[in-house]
Amino acid sequence: MNPRSAKEKKLVEKLRLHPQLLEQFEAILALAESSEGSADEVESLLIEEVRRLGKTTMESWAIHAEEKTAQQFKADHPDARHGKKKR
């Protein structure tokens, strides 16, 4: 297997873990392949897609960071309980 196909395979595996990002990249690629509209219109659409990609990426990152922090807290404090105290 050549390095490029291994790299592509790894990218596809990662995108499968983040389907929202896959959708964003597909939208950007569709713009790149489109022959519709003027350069200004395509640029405007691309800017919006890149903003969406950034938002989706940050949301994905935040979810992962929160899960990692919760796992670390549970490991450091195994006796800690989640929820409200019963009266």
MOPAC internal coordinates of N, CA, C and O (Angstrom, degrees):
PM7 1SCF
backbone

  N    0.0000 0     0.00 0     0.00 0    0    0    0
  C    1.4599 1     0.00 0     0.00 0    1    0    0
  C    1.5227 1   108.57 1     0.00 0    2    1    0
  O    1.2310 1   120.36 1   -52.20 1    3    2    1
  N    1.3096 1   116.91 1   127.80 1    3    2    1
  C    1.4612 1   118.93 1  -179.79 1    5    3    2
  C    1.5297 1   110.23 1   -76.69 1    6    5    3
  O    1.2310 1   120.17 1   -21.28 1    7    6    5
  N    1.3377 1   117.28 1   158.72 1    7    6    5
  C    1.4788 1   120.33 1  -176.45 1    9    7    6
  C    1.5169 1   113.55 1   -58.60 1   10    9    7
  O    1.2310 1   120.44 1   145.58 1   11   10    9
  N    1.3185 1   116.76 1   -34.42 1   11   10    9
  C    1.4634 1   118.74 1  -178.12 1   13   11   10
  C    1.5183 1   111.06 1   -66.45 1   14   13   11
  O    1.2310 1   119.59 1   135.59 1   15   14   13
  N    1.3063 1   118.39 1   -44.41 1   15   14   13
  C    1.4602 1   119.45 1  -179.52 1   17   15   14
  C    1.5257 1   111.07 1   -68.38 1   18   17   15
  O    1.2310 1   119.79 1   147.87 1   19   18   17
  N    1.3149 1   118.00 1   -32.13 1   19   18   17
  C    1.4669 1   120.67 1   175.69 1   21   19   18
  C    1.5265 1   109.65 1   -66.06 1   22   21   19
  O    1.2310 1   120.86 1   139.58 1   23   22   21
  N    1.3139 1   115.95 1   -40.42 1   23   22   21
  C    1.4675 1   120.98 1   179.17 1   25   23   22
  C    1.5340 1   109.77 1   -66.06 1   26   25   23
  O    1.2310 1   120.66 1   137.37 1   27   26   25
  N    1.3209 1   116.35 1   -42.63 1   27   26   25
  C    1.4619 1   120.50 1   178.58 1   29   27   26
  C    1.5238 1   111.10 1   -63.72 1   30   29   27
  O    1.2310 1   120.69 1   138.62 1   31   30   29
  N    1.3213 1   116.28 1   -41.38 1   31   30   29
  C    1.4679 1   120.71 1   179.12 1   33   31   30
  C    1.5293 1   110.29 1   -61.69 1   34   33   31
  O    1.2310 1   120.71 1   136.63 1   35   34   33
  N    1.3216 1   116.25 1   -43.37 1   35   34   33
  C    1.4701 1   120.63 1   179.30 1   37   35   34
  C    1.5318 1   110.72 1   -63.13 1   38   37   35
  O    1.2310 1   120.48 1   139.59 1   39   38   37
  N    1.3418 1   116.69 1   -40.41 1   39   38   37
  C    1.4562 1   120.81 1   178.43 1   41   39   38
  C    1.5214 1   111.12 1   -62.93 1   42   41   39
  O    1.2310 1   120.33 1   135.29 1   43   42   41
  N    1.3164 1   116.97 1   -44.71 1   43   42   41
  C    1.4670 1   121.07 1   179.39 1   45   43   42
  C    1.5261 1   110.21 1   -62.47 1   46   45   43
  O    1.2310 1   120.07 1   138.29 1   47   46   45
  N    1.3212 1   117.47 1   -41.71 1   47   46   45
  C    1.4658 1   120.84 1   178.05 1   49   47   46
  C    1.5262 1   110.92 1   -61.04 1   50   49   47
  O    1.2310 1   120.26 1   138.00 1   51   50   49
  N    1.3161 1   117.11 1   -42.00 1   51   50   49
  C    1.4669 1   120.82 1   179.19 1   53   51   50
  C    1.5304 1   111.01 1   -66.67 1   54   53   51
  O    1.2310 1   120.51 1   138.95 1   55   54   53
  N    1.3362 1   116.63 1   -41.05 1   55   54   53
  C    1.4628 1   119.75 1   179.55 1   57   55   54
  C    1.5227 1   111.71 1   -65.63 1   58   57   55
  O    1.2310 1   120.22 1   149.23 1   59   58   57
  N    1.3048 1   117.19 1   -30.77 1   59   58   57
  C    1.4709 1   120.14 1   176.59 1   61   59   58
  C    1.5307 1   111.27 1   -64.76 1   62   61   59
  O    1.2310 1   120.73 1   151.44 1   63   62   61
  N    1.3184 1   116.22 1   -28.56 1   63   62   61
  C    1.4662 1   120.81 1   177.52 1   65   63   62
  C    1.5300 1   111.74 1   -78.14 1   66   65   63
  O    1.2310 1   120.90 1   163.93 1   67   66   65
  N    1.3304 1   115.89 1   -16.07 1   67   66   65
  C    1.4653 1   121.55 1  -178.24 1   69   67   66
  C    1.5285 1   109.49 1  -131.91 1   70   69   67
  O    1.2310 1   120.01 1  -106.52 1   71   70   69
  N    1.3224 1   117.59 1    73.48 1   71   70   69
  C    1.4668 1   120.02 1  -175.56 1   73   71   70
  C    1.5297 1   114.11 1   -61.19 1   74   73   71
  O    1.2310 1   119.94 1   152.39 1   75   74   73
  N    1.3333 1   117.72 1   -27.61 1   75   74   73
  C    1.4579 1   119.73 1   178.57 1   77   75   74
  C    1.5353 1   110.28 1   -66.35 1   78   77   75
  O    1.2310 1   120.91 1   140.83 1   79   78   77
  N    1.3245 1   115.87 1   -39.17 1   79   78   77
  C    1.4626 1   119.43 1   178.25 1   81   79   78
  C    1.5263 1   110.55 1   -67.90 1   82   81   79
  O    1.2310 1   120.50 1   141.72 1   83   82   81
  N    1.3173 1   116.66 1   -38.28 1   83   82   81
  C    1.4620 1   120.90 1   177.37 1   85   83   82
  C    1.5294 1   109.96 1   -57.87 1   86   85   83
  O    1.2310 1   120.54 1   135.77 1   87   86   85
  N    1.3198 1   116.57 1   -44.23 1   87   86   85
  C    1.4664 1   120.67 1   178.40 1   89   87   86
  C    1.5251 1   111.45 1   -60.83 1   90   89   87
  O    1.2310 1   120.35 1   138.53 1   91   90   89
  N    1.3265 1   116.94 1   -41.47 1   91   90   89
  C    1.4594 1   120.63 1  -179.87 1   93   91   90
  C    1.5288 1   110.89 1   -65.27 1   94   93   91
  O    1.2310 1   120.47 1   136.73 1   95   94   93
  N    1.3237 1   116.72 1   -43.27 1   95   94   93
  C    1.4623 1   119.68 1   179.07 1   97   95   94
  C    1.5266 1   110.86 1   -64.99 1   98   97   95
  O    1.2310 1   120.43 1   142.70 1   99   98   97
  N    1.3197 1   116.78 1   -37.30 1   99   98   97
  C    1.4639 1   119.80 1   177.26 1  101   99   98
  C    1.5246 1   110.74 1   -62.97 1  102  101   99
  O    1.2310 1   120.14 1   140.16 1  103  102  101
  N    1.3246 1   117.33 1   -39.84 1  103  102  101
  C    1.4658 1   121.10 1   178.77 1  105  103  102
  C    1.5280 1   110.65 1   -64.73 1  106  105  103
  O    1.2310 1   120.43 1   139.13 1  107  106  105
  N    1.3316 1   116.78 1   -40.87 1  107  106  105
  C    1.4605 1   120.58 1   178.75 1  109  107  106
  C    1.5262 1   110.17 1   -66.29 1  110  109  107
  O    1.2310 1   120.02 1   137.81 1  111  110  109
  N    1.3190 1   117.56 1   -42.19 1  111  110  109
  C    1.4610 1   120.68 1   177.76 1  113  111  110
  C    1.5214 1   111.58 1   -63.91 1  114  113  111
  O    1.2310 1   120.31 1   143.14 1  115  114  113
  N    1.3169 1   117.02 1   -36.86 1  115  114  113
  C    1.4646 1   120.27 1   177.55 1  117  115  114
  C    1.5214 1   110.37 1   -61.90 1  118  117  115
  O    1.2310 1   120.43 1   140.98 1  119  118  117
  N    1.3332 1   116.79 1   -39.02 1  119  118  117
  C    1.4657 1   119.99 1   176.75 1  121  119  118
  C    1.5306 1   110.57 1   -65.19 1  122  121  119
  O    1.2310 1   120.44 1   139.30 1  123  122  121
  N    1.3214 1   116.76 1   -40.70 1  123  122  121
  C    1.4616 1   120.54 1  -179.49 1  125  123  122
  C    1.5219 1   111.62 1   -63.55 1  126  125  123
  O    1.2310 1   120.50 1   147.30 1  127  126  125
  N    1.3325 1   116.65 1   -32.70 1  127  126  125
  C    1.4560 1   121.52 1  -177.26 1  129  127  126
  C    1.5225 1   112.76 1   -90.29 1  130  129  127
  O    1.2310 1   120.07 1   169.64 1  131  130  129
  N    1.3116 1   117.48 1   -10.36 1  131  130  129
  C    1.4589 1   121.76 1  -176.04 1  133  131  130
  C    1.5252 1   111.50 1   -76.40 1  134  133  131
  O    1.2310 1   121.40 1   -35.59 1  135  134  133
  N    1.3091 1   114.93 1   144.41 1  135  134  133
  C    1.4683 1   119.39 1   174.02 1  137  135  134
  C    1.5302 1   109.85 1  -112.66 1  138  137  135
  O    1.2310 1   120.79 1  -167.95 1  139  138  137
  N    1.3217 1   116.09 1    12.05 1  139  138  137
  C    1.4706 1   122.35 1  -178.91 1  141  139  138
  C    1.5217 1   110.24 1   -84.94 1  142  141  139
  O    1.2310 1   120.50 1   -33.23 1  143  142  141
  N    1.3148 1   116.64 1   146.77 1  143  142  141
  C    1.4579 1   122.79 1   172.15 1  145  143  142
  C    1.5135 1   113.59 1    76.51 1  146  145  143
  O    1.2310 1   121.86 1    -5.01 1  147  146  145
  N    1.3168 1   114.04 1   174.99 1  147  146  145
  C    1.4637 1   121.33 1   179.25 1  149  147  146
  C    1.5272 1   110.21 1   -87.71 1  150  149  147
  O    1.2310 1   120.96 1   -10.66 1  151  150  149
  N    1.3044 1   115.76 1   169.34 1  151  150  149
  C    1.4620 1   120.78 1   177.48 1  153  151  150
  C    1.5283 1   110.50 1   -59.46 1  154  153  151
  O    1.2310 1   120.29 1   140.52 1  155  154  153
  N    1.3208 1   117.05 1   -39.48 1  155  154  153
  C    1.4693 1   120.84 1   179.58 1  157  155  154
  C    1.5255 1   111.16 1   -64.17 1  158  157  155
  O    1.2310 1   120.19 1   139.00 1  159  158  157
  N    1.3311 1   117.25 1   -41.00 1  159  158  157
  C    1.4741 1   121.30 1   179.54 1  161  159  158
  C    1.5256 1   110.48 1   -66.30 1  162  161  159
  O    1.2310 1   120.75 1   136.43 1  163  162  161
  N    1.3136 1   116.16 1   -43.57 1  163  162  161
  C    1.4620 1   119.95 1   179.52 1  165  163  162
  C    1.5262 1   110.04 1   -65.39 1  166  165  163
  O    1.2310 1   120.26 1   138.69 1  167  166  165
  N    1.3172 1   117.11 1   -41.31 1  167  166  165
  C    1.4624 1   120.68 1   178.10 1  169  167  166
  C    1.5294 1   110.84 1   -60.56 1  170  169  167
  O    1.2310 1   120.46 1   136.37 1  171  170  169
  N    1.3153 1   116.73 1   -43.63 1  171  170  169
  C    1.4602 1   121.33 1   179.27 1  173  171  170
  C    1.5262 1   110.81 1   -61.92 1  174  173  171
  O    1.2310 1   120.79 1   134.94 1  175  174  173
  N    1.3344 1   116.10 1   -45.06 1  175  174  173
  C    1.4716 1   120.09 1   178.23 1  177  175  174
  C    1.5242 1   111.01 1   -64.62 1  178  177  175
  O    1.2310 1   120.34 1   140.86 1  179  178  177
  N    1.3182 1   116.96 1   -39.14 1  179  178  177
  C    1.4634 1   120.71 1   179.69 1  181  179  178
  C    1.5229 1   111.46 1   -65.00 1  182  181  179
  O    1.2310 1   120.52 1   138.42 1  183  182  181
  N    1.3149 1   116.61 1   -41.58 1  183  182  181
  C    1.4686 1   120.19 1   177.93 1  185  183  182
  C    1.5261 1   110.02 1   -59.73 1  186  185  183
  O    1.2310 1   120.23 1   136.59 1  187  186  185
  N    1.3166 1   117.16 1   -43.41 1  187  186  185
  C    1.4654 1   120.68 1   179.13 1  189  187  186
  C    1.5281 1   110.69 1   -64.13 1  190  189  187
  O    1.2310 1   119.98 1   138.23 1  191  190  189
  N    1.3211 1   117.64 1   -41.77 1  191  190  189
  C    1.4715 1   120.66 1   179.39 1  193  191  190
  C    1.5251 1   111.28 1   -65.31 1  194  193  191
  O    1.2310 1   120.36 1   141.07 1  195  194  193
  N    1.3212 1   116.91 1   -38.93 1  195  194  193
  C    1.4680 1   120.17 1   178.70 1  197  195  194
  C    1.5274 1   110.25 1   -66.56 1  198  197  195
  O    1.2310 1   120.41 1   142.88 1  199  198  197
  N    1.3226 1   116.82 1   -37.12 1  199  198  197
  C    1.4793 1   119.88 1   175.37 1  201  199  198
  C    1.5306 1   110.33 1   -62.93 1  202  201  199
  O    1.2310 1   120.79 1   136.12 1  203  202  201
  N    1.3306 1   116.10 1   -43.88 1  203  202  201
  C    1.4712 1   119.68 1   177.48 1  205  203  202
  C    1.5232 1   110.80 1   -62.32 1  206  205  203
  O    1.2310 1   120.74 1   139.09 1  207  206  205
  N    1.3296 1   116.19 1   -40.91 1  207  206  205
  C    1.4621 1   120.62 1   178.53 1  209  207  206
  C    1.5267 1   110.07 1   -60.66 1  210  209  207
  O    1.2310 1   120.55 1   136.15 1  211  210  209
  N    1.3233 1   116.56 1   -43.85 1  211  210  209
  C    1.4687 1   120.38 1   177.99 1  213  211  210
  C    1.5182 1   111.94 1   -61.79 1  214  213  211
  O    1.2310 1   120.46 1   136.34 1  215  214  213
  N    1.3185 1   116.73 1   -43.66 1  215  214  213
  C    1.4751 1   121.21 1   179.38 1  217  215  214
  C    1.5274 1   110.38 1   -63.77 1  218  217  215
  O    1.2310 1   120.47 1   134.11 1  219  218  217
  N    1.3128 1   116.70 1   -45.89 1  219  218  217
  C    1.4643 1   121.08 1   179.92 1  221  219  218
  C    1.5231 1   110.55 1   -63.14 1  222  221  219
  O    1.2310 1   120.74 1   138.55 1  223  222  221
  N    1.3266 1   116.18 1   -41.45 1  223  222  221
  C    1.4672 1   120.83 1   179.65 1  225  223  222
  C    1.5224 1   110.60 1   -62.96 1  226  225  223
  O    1.2310 1   120.14 1   135.17 1  227  226  225
  N    1.3201 1   117.35 1   -44.83 1  227  226  225
  C    1.4590 1   120.54 1  -179.69 1  229  227  226
  C    1.5227 1   111.67 1   -65.90 1  230  229  227
  O    1.2310 1   120.05 1   141.19 1  231  230  229
  N    1.3239 1   117.50 1   -38.81 1  231  230  229
  C    1.4651 1   120.23 1   177.09 1  233  231  230
  C    1.5209 1   110.63 1   -63.39 1  234  233  231
  O    1.2310 1   120.33 1   136.34 1  235  234  233
  N    1.3075 1   116.98 1   -43.66 1  235  234  233
  C    1.4605 1   121.54 1   178.51 1  237  235  234
  C    1.5319 1   110.43 1   -62.55 1  238  237  235
  O    1.2310 1   121.02 1   135.80 1  239  238  237
  N    1.3280 1   115.66 1   -44.20 1  239  238  237
  C    1.4525 1   120.03 1   179.01 1  241  239  238
  C    1.5325 1   110.94 1   -61.98 1  242  241  239
  O    1.2310 1   120.17 1   136.52 1  243  242  241
  N    1.3132 1   117.29 1   -43.48 1  243  242  241
  C    1.4659 1   121.48 1  -178.07 1  245  243  242
  C    1.5248 1   111.11 1   -63.77 1  246  245  243
  O    1.2310 1   120.33 1   139.09 1  247  246  245
  N    1.3164 1   116.97 1   -40.91 1  247  246  245
  C    1.4695 1   120.38 1   178.35 1  249  247  246
  C    1.5218 1   109.90 1   -62.70 1  250  249  247
  O    1.2310 1   120.60 1   134.48 1  251  250  249
  N    1.3250 1   116.45 1   -45.52 1  251  250  249
  C    1.4616 1   120.71 1   179.69 1  253  251  250
  C    1.5325 1   110.90 1   -63.29 1  254  253  251
  O    1.2310 1   120.39 1   136.49 1  255  254  253
  N    1.3295 1   116.86 1   -43.51 1  255  254  253
  C    1.4647 1   120.81 1   179.87 1  257  255  254
  C    1.5226 1   111.30 1   -63.47 1  258  257  255
  O    1.2310 1   120.25 1   139.65 1  259  258  257
  N    1.3320 1   117.13 1   -40.35 1  259  258  257
  C    1.4616 1   120.98 1   178.92 1  261  259  258
  C    1.5334 1   110.74 1   -64.52 1  262  261  259
  O    1.2310 1   120.42 1   136.33 1  263  262  261
  N    1.3247 1   116.80 1   -43.67 1  263  262  261
  C    1.4691 1   120.46 1   178.74 1  265  263  262
  C    1.5185 1   111.09 1   -62.49 1  266  265  263
  O    1.2310 1   120.63 1   137.61 1  267  266  265
  N    1.3353 1   116.41 1   -42.39 1  267  266  265
  C    1.4614 1   120.97 1   179.77 1  269  267  266
  C    1.5296 1   110.77 1   -63.89 1  270  269  267
  O    1.2310 1   120.44 1   137.63 1  271  270  269
  N    1.3332 1   116.76 1   -42.37 1  271  270  269
  C    1.4644 1   121.46 1   179.35 1  273  271  270
  C    1.5249 1   110.53 1   -64.67 1  274  273  271
  O    1.2310 1   120.20 1   137.98 1  275  274  273
  N    1.3270 1   117.22 1   -42.02 1  275  274  273
  C    1.4625 1   120.79 1   179.34 1  277  275  274
  C    1.5324 1   110.93 1   -64.31 1  278  277  275
  O    1.2310 1   120.40 1   138.04 1  279  278  277
  N    1.3230 1   116.84 1   -41.96 1  279  278  277
  C    1.4677 1   119.96 1   178.15 1  281  279  278
  C    1.5186 1   111.12 1   -63.50 1  282  281  279
  O    1.2310 1   120.72 1   137.99 1  283  282  281
  N    1.3345 1   116.24 1   -42.01 1  283  282  281
  C    1.4617 1   119.64 1   179.36 1  285  283  282
  C    1.5285 1   110.85 1   -65.60 1  286  285  283
  O    1.2310 1   120.23 1   139.85 1  287  286  285
  N    1.3299 1   117.17 1   -40.15 1  287  286  285
  C    1.4631 1   120.54 1   178.31 1  289  287  286
  C    1.5250 1   110.53 1   -62.01 1  290  289  287
  O    1.2310 1   120.71 1   135.42 1  291  290  289
  N    1.3361 1   116.26 1   -44.58 1  291  290  289
  C    1.4628 1   120.03 1   179.41 1  293  291  290
  C    1.5203 1   111.05 1   -62.68 1  294  293  291
  O    1.2310 1   120.19 1   142.53 1  295  294  293
  N    1.3240 1   117.25 1   -37.47 1  295  294  293
  C    1.4657 1   120.68 1   178.59 1  297  295  294
  C    1.5295 1   111.22 1   -68.29 1  298  297  295
  O    1.2310 1   120.78 1   140.95 1  299  298  297
  N    1.3295 1   116.11 1   -39.05 1  299  298  297
  C    1.4656 1   120.92 1  -179.02 1  301  299  298
  C    1.5211 1   112.84 1   -77.63 1  302  301  299
  O    1.2310 1   120.24 1   152.82 1  303  302  301
  N    1.3456 1   117.15 1   -27.18 1  303  302  301
  C    1.4628 1   122.26 1  -175.98 1  305  303  302
  C    1.5330 1   109.87 1  -132.94 1  306  305  303
  O    1.2310 1   119.54 1  -109.21 1  307  306  305
  N    1.3207 1   118.48 1    70.79 1  307  306  305
  C    1.4689 1   120.36 1  -174.83 1  309  307  306
  C    1.5263 1   114.17 1   -64.47 1  310  309  307
  O    1.2310 1   119.86 1   160.12 1  311  310  309
  N    1.3248 1   117.87 1   -19.88 1  311  310  309
  C    1.4662 1   120.19 1  -179.15 1  313  311  310
  C    1.5267 1   113.11 1   -91.06 1  314  313  311
  O    1.2310 1   120.00 1   175.53 1  315  314  313
  N    1.3179 1   117.60 1    -4.47 1  315  314  313
  C    1.4609 1   121.15 1  -179.88 1  317  315  314
  C    1.5232 1   109.80 1   -67.94 1  318  317  315
  O    1.2310 1   120.92 1   -36.05 1  319  318  317
  N    1.3080 1   115.84 1   143.95 1  319  318  317
  C    1.4649 1   121.52 1  -179.95 1  321  319  318
  C    1.5173 1   109.86 1  -114.52 1  322  321  319
  O    1.2310 1   121.07 1   -29.14 1  323  322  321
  N    1.3078 1   115.56 1   150.86 1  323  322  321
  C    1.4630 1   122.09 1   179.07 1  325  323  322
  C    1.5151 1   108.54 1  -106.47 1  326  325  323
  O    1.2310 1   120.25 1   -43.51 1  327  326  325
  N    1.3020 1   117.12 1   136.49 1  327  326  325
  C    1.4577 1   120.62 1   176.84 1  329  327  326
  C    1.5087 1   112.15 1   118.18 1  330  329  327
  O    1.2310 1   121.91 1     3.77 1  331  330  329
  N    1.3100 1   113.94 1  -176.23 1  331  330  329
  C    1.4693 1   120.73 1  -178.05 1  333  331  330
  C    1.5333 1   110.02 1   -87.28 1  334  333  331
  O    1.2310 1   121.99 1   -27.57 1  335  334  333
  N    1.3024 1   113.80 1   152.43 1  335  334  333
  C    1.4482 1   120.72 1   176.87 1  337  335  334
  C    1.5212 1   108.64 1   -75.93 1  338  337  335
  O    1.2310 1   120.36 1   -47.38 1  339  338  337
  N    1.3301 1   116.91 1   132.62 1  339  338  337
  C    1.4606 1   120.77 1   178.40 1  341  339  338
  C    1.5160 1   109.51 1   -77.11 1  342  341  339
  O    1.2310 1   121.51 1   -35.18 1  343  342  341
  N    1.3326 1   114.71 1   144.82 1  343  342  341
  C    1.4701 1   118.99 1  -179.99 1  345  343  342
  C    1.4882 1   110.12 1  -105.80 1  346  345  343
  O    1.2310 1   120.10 1   180.00 1  347  346  345

